[in-house]
C-alpha cells in the first residue's frame, strides 16, 4: 500500500534540491581557502548560502507537512476462535512466567478485500507462543498447538524444544 507515496516523492525532490545547495558552499570554502582569497568575504557569502539552503529545506518540510502529512496505517486483529480448555489452562499458567503470550494463526488467503473482512467461518487453529525477555534478548517458546496447517506446523517445529515433554518451556 502506498499511503505516503506523494509525501515521499516530494521530500525526495526537496532533498535533491537542498543537499547540493548546502554542499556547494563547503566545496567553495575549501577552494577559497586553498587559493588564499579574502576569507572574510568568502565566509560571509558561503555562510549566507548555507543558511539559505537550510532555511529552504526547513520551510519545504513545513509546507510538505501541511500539504502531505505523514499517514499511518493501523491494523488490529482479534481471535474469534475458541481455545480448548487445556490450552486456556496452559495460557493462564504461562502468564506467570512469561512477559507476553501470542496466538499465531495462519491467515493466508483468508481476506480477499483490503477494506471488508472475510466473513467465511473457517475454523481457526492457533499456536500459543510465549515471549521471555532477558536483558536485551528475546526468547520464544511454543506453549500449545492443535489442528495445524502447514504454515503453523513449520512454526511449531521452529519454536519447539522437545515434543515429548509438555512442560519443557517452563523456565
C-alpha positions as CSV (number, residue, x, y, z in Angstrom):
1,X,0.0,0.0,0.0
2,X,1.4,3.4,-0.9
3,X,-0.3,5.7,1.5
4,X,2.7,8.1,1.8
5,X,3.8,8.0,-1.8
6,X,3.2,11.7,-2.6
7,X,4.9,12.7,0.6
8,X,8.0,10.6,0.0
9,X,8.3,11.7,-3.6
10,X,8.0,15.4,-2.7
11,X,10.5,15.0,0.2
12,X,13.0,13.2,-2.1
13,X,12.7,16.1,-4.6
14,X,13.2,18.7,-1.9
15,X,16.3,16.8,-0.7
16,X,17.7,16.6,-4.2
17,X,17.5,20.4,-4.4
18,X,18.7,21.4,-0.9
19,X,21.5,19.0,-0.3
20,X,23.6,20.1,-3.3
21,X,22.8,23.7,-2.3
22,X,24.4,23.0,1.0
23,X,27.4,21.0,-0.3
24,X,28.4,23.5,-3.0
25,X,29.3,26.3,-0.4
26,X,31.5,23.8,1.5
27,X,33.4,23.0,-1.6
28,X,33.7,26.7,-2.4
29,X,35.1,27.4,1.0
30,X,37.7,24.7,0.5
31,X,38.7,26.2,-2.8
32,X,38.8,29.7,-1.4
33,X,40.9,28.5,1.5
34,X,43.4,27.0,-0.9
35,X,43.7,30.0,-3.1
36,X,44.1,32.5,-0.2
37,X,41.3,34.7,-1.5
38,X,39.9,37.2,1.1
39,X,38.4,34.8,3.6
40,X,36.1,37.2,5.4
41,X,34.1,37.9,2.2
42,X,34.0,34.3,1.3
43,X,32.9,33.2,4.8
44,X,30.0,35.7,4.7
45,X,28.9,34.7,1.2
46,X,29.2,30.9,1.9
47,X,27.6,31.2,5.4
48,X,24.6,33.0,3.8
49,X,24.4,30.4,1.1
50,X,24.4,27.5,3.6
51,X,21.8,29.3,5.8
52,X,19.6,29.8,2.7
53,X,19.8,26.1,1.8
54,X,19.0,25.1,5.4
55,X,16.1,27.6,5.6
56,X,14.8,26.4,2.2
57,X,14.8,22.8,3.4
58,X,13.1,23.6,6.7
59,X,10.4,25.7,5.0
60,X,10.0,23.0,2.4
61,X,9.4,20.4,5.2
62,X,6.9,22.7,6.8
63,X,5.0,23.0,3.6
64,X,5.1,19.3,3.0
65,X,3.7,18.7,6.5
66,X,0.8,20.9,5.6
67,X,0.2,19.5,2.1
68,X,1.1,15.8,2.6
69,X,1.1,15.0,6.3
70,X,2.5,11.5,7.2
71,X,-0.2,8.9,7.4
72,X,-0.2,5.8,9.5
73,X,-1.9,2.5,8.7
74,X,-3.0,0.7,11.9
75,X,-4.2,-2.9,11.7
76,X,-5.8,-4.6,14.5
77,X,-6.9,-8.2,14.7
78,X,-8.8,-10.4,17.1
79,X,-9.1,-14.1,17.5
80,X,-12.7,-15.3,17.1
81,X,-12.0,-18.9,17.6
82,X,-12.4,-21.0,20.7
83,X,-9.3,-22.1,22.7
84,X,-9.7,-25.6,24.1
85,X,-9.9,-25.8,27.9
86,X,-6.4,-27.4,28.0
87,X,-4.9,-24.5,26.0
88,X,-6.6,-21.9,28.2
89,X,-5.2,-23.6,31.3
90,X,-1.7,-23.6,29.8
91,X,-2.1,-19.9,28.9
92,X,-3.1,-19.0,32.5
93,X,-0.2,-21.0,33.9
94,X,2.3,-19.5,31.4
95,X,1.2,-15.9,32.2
96,X,3.1,-16.1,35.5
97,X,6.4,-17.0,33.8
98,X,6.5,-15.1,30.5
99,X,6.3,-11.4,29.5
100,X,3.8,-11.8,26.6
101,X,1.7,-14.5,25.1
102,X,0.8,-14.6,21.4
103,X,-1.7,-16.6,19.3
104,X,-0.3,-17.3,15.9
105,X,-3.0,-18.2,13.3
106,X,-2.4,-19.0,9.6
107,X,-4.3,-16.2,7.8
108,X,-3.0,-16.8,4.3
109,X,-5.7,-16.4,1.6
110,X,-8.2,-15.6,4.4
111,X,-9.0,-12.0,3.2
112,X,-9.7,-11.1,-0.4
113,X,-10.5,-7.4,0.3
114,X,-8.4,-4.7,1.9
115,X,-11.5,-2.9,3.2
116,X,-14.0,-5.5,4.1
117,X,-13.2,-8.5,6.3
118,X,-13.6,-12.1,5.1
119,X,-16.8,-13.4,6.7
120,X,-16.1,-17.1,5.9
121,X,-16.4,-19.2,9.0
122,X,-13.2,-21.1,8.5
123,X,-12.0,-22.8,11.7
124,X,-9.0,-21.0,13.2
125,X,-6.3,-23.2,14.7
126,X,-3.7,-21.3,16.6
127,X,-0.3,-21.8,18.1
128,X,0.1,-20.4,21.6
129,X,3.6,-18.8,21.8
130,X,5.2,-17.2,24.9
131,X,7.8,-14.5,24.8
132,X,10.5,-14.2,27.5
133,X,12.6,-11.0,27.6
134,X,16.1,-11.5,29.2
135,X,18.2,-8.3,29.2
136,X,18.4,-7.4,25.5
137,X,17.4,-10.8,24.2
138,X,14.0,-12.2,23.5
139,X,13.2,-15.9,23.6
140,X,10.1,-17.5,22.2
141,X,8.5,-20.8,23.4
142,X,5.7,-22.9,22.0
143,X,3.2,-23.5,24.7
144,X,0.4,-25.3,22.9
145,X,-0.8,-26.3,19.4
146,X,-3.7,-28.0,17.8
147,X,-5.2,-28.7,14.3
148,X,-2.2,-27.3,12.5
149,X,-1.9,-26.1,8.9
150,X,1.3,-26.5,7.0
151,X,2.5,-23.0,8.0
152,X,1.6,-23.5,11.6
153,X,3.4,-26.8,11.7
154,X,6.5,-25.1,10.4
155,X,6.3,-22.5,13.2
156,X,5.6,-25.2,15.8
157,X,8.7,-27.1,14.7
158,X,10.7,-23.9,14.8
159,X,9.7,-23.0,18.4
160,X,9.6,-26.5,19.9
161,X,12.3,-27.7,22.2
162,X,11.1,-31.2,22.9
163,X,7.9,-32.8,21.7
164,X,7.6,-35.4,24.4
165,X,7.9,-33.1,27.4
166,X,4.8,-30.8,27.6
167,X,6.4,-28.6,30.3
168,X,9.8,-28.2,28.6
169,X,9.1,-24.4,28.2
170,X,8.8,-23.7,32.0
171,X,11.9,-21.6,33.0
